[in-house]
Amino acid sequence: MLPKDTGEAHYVDLHIHTKHSDGISSVDEVLEAALAQGLQAISITDHDTVDAYPAAMERAAALGIELIPGVEVSCNLGQTDIHVLGYCMDTENRALREKLQEMKDARFVRARRMVEKLNAQGIDLRFETVLKVAGSAAMGRPHIAAAMMQEELIYSVRDAFERLIGYDSPAYVEKMQIAPSEVFQLIIQAGGVPVLAHPALTRVDEHIPQFVRDGLMGIEVMHAEPAPAVERFYRELCGKHGLLMTGGSDYHSPAQSGRVVIGWPRVPAAFVQMLKGERASLVT
């Protein structure tokens, strides 16, 4: 883990996953790690689910950590997968809950179809193992890869994605189709702020002006992967389009390579204040 910051500056991490989606850590483990890093606030942004809330809010409050309601919603632009982060929304909003449940159900069906495709190729993976690995989480390809590892059918998770379940691979099945504009409005109607996640990975820069017209309010400019020049580029893009800036580790598990740990990169707490200000403007 990175050393706890001892200076006067305050930091946050606005992109963290738990066992409620494809993360490995529990909510308690995530909060303890945030406390060890001296973080002022975090956001749990599980894929297509807000099941970590509201219990996580109570645990965070007990530790003195501010927990910003969050989610990471999957959507599509043609054949391109796009992830939209939602912040400060009402996690009990009925429309939001219903859509996320629909997406969670679709993930279950998708996972079952992928296992059927693997079986057709001679990969004797049992769907029961995938269910055991995923538990009550929103099911995703990492659960399928972990199940294959558990049954000793692959050499590594990377092997699974490269040969079997990655994009254009034999057992790949597309996610439920939903447009970015629909996701932006879903988050806004729940009182939240929609933010484009890790844009350097999705590479849809040319569509950002249209996203802004459709309701996008921010871009994740700080992420564990991009180089400083990439961060500068997206900071400038935010300035050009009047967008908020956010950032986070995109933490999934302690086993992630590189410096993907809670609290890295060092995201300034000012980003949270800007999010709150934007939300306040939506509800007044």
Buried (B, 14 or more C-beta within 10 A) or exposed (E): EBEEBEEEEBBBBBBBBBBBBBBBBBBEBBBBBBBBBBBBBBBBBBBBBBBBBEEBBEBBEEEEBBBBBBBBBBBBBEEEBBBBBBBBBBBEBEEBBEBBBEBBEBBBEBBBBBBEBBBEEEBEBEBEBBBEBBEEBBBBBBBBBBBBBBBEBBEEBEBBBEBBBBEEBBBBBEBBEBEBBBBBBBBBBBBBBBBBBBBBBBEBBEBBEEBBEBBBBBBBBBBBEBEEEBBEBBBEBBEEBEBBBBBBBBBBEEEBEEEBBBBBBBBBBEBBEBBBEBBEEBEE
